[in-house]
Amino acid sequence: MANNNFVLNEHHKEEFPPAHTAEHLLNQLMIRMFGCERSRNAHIERKKSKISYIIDHKPSRQEEKQIEVEMNRLIESDMEVKYEFVDRDHVPSDVSLDRLPDDASEMLRIVRIGDYDACPCIGKHVRSTSQIGKFELLGTNWDEQEHSFRIRFKVIP
């Protein structure tokens, strides 16, 4: 995939930009609320998405509601989505590369959502969070043995 004269890895997935951008926001929200890592298990689609996090406790109903309320507040805040291109030797300190595949290109595209989130990504995104629409939490599941919290959601552009 070529972009701005930089050669990046090929990208074989056609994301729904509002849901994919919401995934970035939700990852950062979960990091801030529960001190967890970004999800390693996400299935983001136009109609319904699901994403899992490893956290230390089963969230209460109040915490689940807080996730939905905070996601909609973030979306409504109309943060700009920007891209910056950096080589691996010049990655900003606020960006983690621990999720990059082994064959990732030398040049990376960092996606920034306002001052809220930054991570390497070659997917499609909206230009501003207000273009995501409304975040609707459809349900959750808790796996006590794995401490895995799965969120099912959709965005309504």
C-alpha positions as a printed NumPy array, in Angstrom:
array([[  0.   ,   0.   ,   0.   ],
       [  1.504,   3.342,  -0.975],
       [  0.491,   6.522,   0.823],
       [  2.174,   9.949,   0.691],
       [  5.104,   8.348,  -1.142],
       [  5.739,   6.033,   1.828],
       [  5.56 ,   2.305,   1.33 ],
       [  3.515,   0.581,   4.011],
       [  2.43 ,  -3.018,   4.418],
       [ -0.363,  -4.202,   2.159],
       [ -3.738,  -4.048,   3.824],
       [ -6.258,  -6.71 ,   2.874],
       [ -9.208,  -5.675,   5.035],
       [-11.95 ,  -3.206,   4.166],
       [-12.883,  -1.603,   7.488],
       [-16.058,   0.329,   8.185],
       [-14.303,   3.593,   9.185],
       [-16.769,   4.706,  11.922],
       [-16.583,   1.342,  13.744],
       [-12.827,   1.033,  13.247],
       [-12.238,   4.518,  14.674],
       [-14.559,   3.663,  17.589],
       [-12.339,   0.623,  18.212],
       [ -9.363,   2.969,  18.736],
       [-11.355,   5.08 ,  21.203],
       [-12.642,   2.019,  23.064],
       [ -9.14 ,   0.566,  23.361],
       [ -7.856,   3.765,  24.97 ],
       [-10.926,   4.089,  27.194],
       [-10.447,   0.543,  28.518],
       [ -6.752,   1.236,  29.154],
       [ -7.694,   4.306,  31.187],
       [-10.642,   2.745,  33.036],
       [ -9.212,  -0.707,  33.78 ],
       [ -5.44 ,  -0.443,  33.293],
       [ -5.49 ,  -3.187,  30.656],
       [ -3.787,  -3.545,  27.287],
       [ -5.323,  -2.825,  23.904],
       [ -7.487,  -5.693,  22.732],
       [ -5.855,  -8.621,  20.979],
       [ -9.231, -10.064,  20.008],
       [-11.486,  -7.756,  18.004],
       [-14.003,  -8.419,  15.275],
       [-15.128,  -5.018,  14.002],
       [-17.941,  -4.9  ,  11.452],
       [-20.55 ,  -2.521,  10.06 ],
       [-23.576,  -4.168,  11.72 ],
       [-22.151,  -5.45 ,  15.009],
       [-18.695,  -5.607,  16.545],
       [-17.144,  -7.543,  19.394],
       [-13.935,  -6.913,  21.244],
       [-12.362,  -8.54 ,  24.304],
       [-10.073,  -7.291,  27.054],
       [ -8.201,  -9.043,  29.832],
       [ -8.997,  -7.125,  33.025],
       [ -8.707,  -7.785,  36.759],
       [-12.427,  -7.899,  37.653],
       [-15.873,  -8.308,  36.202],
       [-17.166,  -4.786,  35.515],
       [-20.251,  -3.709,  37.413],
       [-23.388,  -2.56 ,  35.596],
       [-22.373,   1.004,  36.509],
       [-18.953,   0.514,  34.897],
       [-20.583,  -0.927,  31.776],
       [-22.906,   2.094,  31.556],
       [-19.911,   4.382,  32.115],
       [-18.181,   2.801,  29.088],
       [-21.153,   3.629,  26.865],
       [-21.59 ,   7.152,  28.262],
       [-17.879,   7.961,  27.981],
       [-17.638,   6.568,  24.437],
       [-20.475,   8.831,  23.329],
       [-18.881,  11.81 ,  25.109],
       [-15.595,  11.144,  23.302],
       [-17.366,  10.788,  19.958],
       [-19.317,  14.019,  20.478],
       [-16.133,  15.889,  21.428],
       [-15.329,  15.957,  17.699],
       [-11.637,  15.1  ,  17.992],
       [ -9.684,  15.278,  14.767],
       [ -8.161,  12.067,  13.406],
       [ -4.675,  12.689,  12.003],
       [ -1.906,  10.578,  10.541],
       [  1.827,  10.902,  10.841],
       [  4.465,   8.817,   9.125],
       [  7.586,   7.805,  10.991],
       [ 10.309,   5.251,  10.564],
       [ 10.923,   2.718,  13.303],
       [ 13.87 ,   4.733,  14.643],
       [ 11.7  ,   7.817,  15.228],
       [  8.552,   6.464,  16.865],
       [  7.107,   8.955,  19.389],
       [  7.402,   7.891,  23.017],
       [  3.614,   7.697,  23.446],
       [  3.296,   4.998,  20.756],
       [  3.799,   1.293,  21.459],
       [  4.981,  -1.075,  18.744],
       [  4.338,  -4.294,  20.677],
       [  1.416,  -5.273,  18.414],
       [  3.165,  -4.841,  15.089],
       [  3.524,  -7.98 ,  12.985],
       [  7.054,  -9.256,  12.406],
       [  6.877,  -8.251,   8.746],
       [  5.748,  -4.658,   9.383],
       [  7.328,  -2.098,   7.089],
       [ 10.15 ,   0.182,   8.205],
       [  7.876,   3.196,   7.68 ],
       [  4.847,   3.295,   9.98 ],
       [  1.618,   5.29 ,   9.96 ],
       [  0.601,   6.552,  13.387],
       [ -3.088,   7.339,  13.835],
       [ -3.801,  10.083,  16.371],
       [ -7.262,  10.843,  17.689],
       [ -6.937,  14.273,  19.233],
       [ -4.695,  14.02 ,  22.274],
       [ -6.6  ,  10.938,  23.393],
       [ -5.077,   8.01 ,  21.476],
       [ -2.122,   7.21 ,  19.229],
       [ -1.188,   3.888,  17.699],
       [  0.253,   2.427,  14.498],
       [ -2.518,   1.458,  12.071],
       [ -2.971,   1.222,   8.305],
       [ -6.773,   0.904,   8.365],
       [ -9.451,   3.382,   7.311],
       [-10.765,   5.964,   9.775],
       [-13.185,   8.87 ,   9.866],
       [-11.757,  12.42 ,   9.754],
       [-13.325,  13.421,  13.064],
       [-14.865,  11.465,  15.928],
       [-18.252,  13.146,  15.446],
       [-18.5  ,  11.217,  12.154],
       [-18.672,   7.946,  14.127],
       [-22.243,   8.654,  15.176],
       [-23.639,   7.003,  18.284],
       [-21.977,   4.161,  20.207],
       [-24.452,   1.555,  21.429],
       [-23.327,  -1.129,  23.877],
       [-25.287,  -4.239,  22.903],
       [-24.098,  -6.529,  25.673],
       [-21.138,  -7.987,  27.51 ],
       [-19.81 , -11.366,  28.611],
       [-17.395, -12.193,  31.411],
       [-15.144, -15.255,  31.462],
       [-14.042, -15.649,  35.083],
       [-11.35 , -18.216,  34.32 ],
       [ -9.654, -16.089,  31.637],
       [-10.628, -12.733,  33.142],
       [-11.823, -11.864,  29.658],
       [-14.422,  -9.138,  29.248],
       [-16.139,  -9.142,  25.847],
       [-18.034,  -6.084,  24.657],
       [-20.552,  -6.264,  21.822],
       [-21.38 ,  -2.918,  20.252],
       [-22.486,  -1.132,  17.141],
       [-22.102,   2.382,  15.882],
       [-24.994,   4.236,  14.313],
       [-23.552,   6.813,  11.892]])
